[in-house]
Amino acid sequence: MEKALRAWLDSHGLWAIVFAVLGVIVTLAVVLVVGGFWLAR
């Protein structure tokens, strides 16, 4: 697992990590907002 992760990081670099983290944050934010509206109605 760790070797595959290191190979992925070596081939993709820092930008892949940045975009992955941003994607997760945006997805969580959208889920929270939509879930909040859905619960509030």
N, C-alpha and C positions, 0 to 999 in steps of 0.2 A: 504494500500500500504506500509506504513512505517513498520507496524508489520510484513508483509511478508518479507520485505527487512531485518529487524533485525533477523528474524528467519533463513533466508538464510545465513546471515553473521555468525550467531552462529553455524550453522551446517557445513559451508564450511571453515570458518576461513580466515586468511589473504592471504594465497596462492591463493585462488580463485580470490580475488580482484586483486592481482599482475598479475596473468595470464590473467584475463579479460582485464585489462588495456593494457598489452603488446599486446594482440591479436588485440585490437582496433587500437593501434598505427601501428602495422605491416600491418593491413588491409588498413588503410588510406595511409600508405607509398606506398604500392603496387598499390593502385588505382591512387595515384598522379603520380607515375612513368609511369604506363601504359597509363594513360590519357595524360600525357605530350608527350610521344612518339607518341600517336595517333594524337594529335593536331599538332605536329611538322612535321609530314610526308606530 
